[in-house]
Amino acid sequence: MIPEPSDPIMISALEHYSYCPRQCALIHVEQTFHENLYTMRGRDVHENVDAESSHEIAGVRYERALPIWCCRLKLVGKADLVEFHGDVPYPVEYKSGRHRAGHHEALQLLAQAVCLEEMLNINVEKGALYWHGSRERKEIVFTDAMRAHLEEVVAATHEMIANCHLPPPVNDKRCKDCSLKESCLPHVVGEKGRSRKAARDLFVLNPP
């Protein structure tokens, strides 16, 4: 359940939370952000879709950088691209790099769809992820299980931000390419683990 009172959160925070709650807290609670190769690639990709525009081709209307919101879940943000096939919106989320499984990205895409559903009072059954690096587009069909998971992530993200909670570092494969590694200090977790092991080994008594 979303804490009351609670300010709206950015839709992008949901992808951050899904990938790593600590990363989400560093960005949206601590206001910490650093550039690396991957964030610069992402910024370059979004420069093409961050300017608001509207045009129509072959009966399909294309809205770029469309402001969206959901009062029920207290979400705000911008959709990179929304295609309108007749009256039915079809959100398209742009990502840098090459095609991936897209689990975390799909959650963000679904959040956009939920916003559009509330704003336009229409059901949005699917959308697409587009990877700029490999020029691939993957359609995502929104299932009931995905929608239930979204509700859980939204509630957890709201609670973490409202309580200004910073989860501990994870120190796993997610940390390798994270731009916040120097602020997060995940290696501290590994050092503590090594210290505990060394202490245990130091006081192990060899049997006679």
Secondary structure, DSSP 8 states (H G I E B T S, - for coil): ---SS---EETHHHHHHHH-HHHHHHHHTS------HHHHHHHHHHTTTSS-EEEEETTEEEEEEEEEEETTTTEEEEEEEEEEETTEEEEEEEESSS----HHHHHHHHHHHHHHHHHHT----EEEEEETTTTEEEEEE--HHHHHHHHHHHHHHHHHHHTT-------SGGGTT-TTHHHH-THHHHHHHHHHHHHHHHT-----
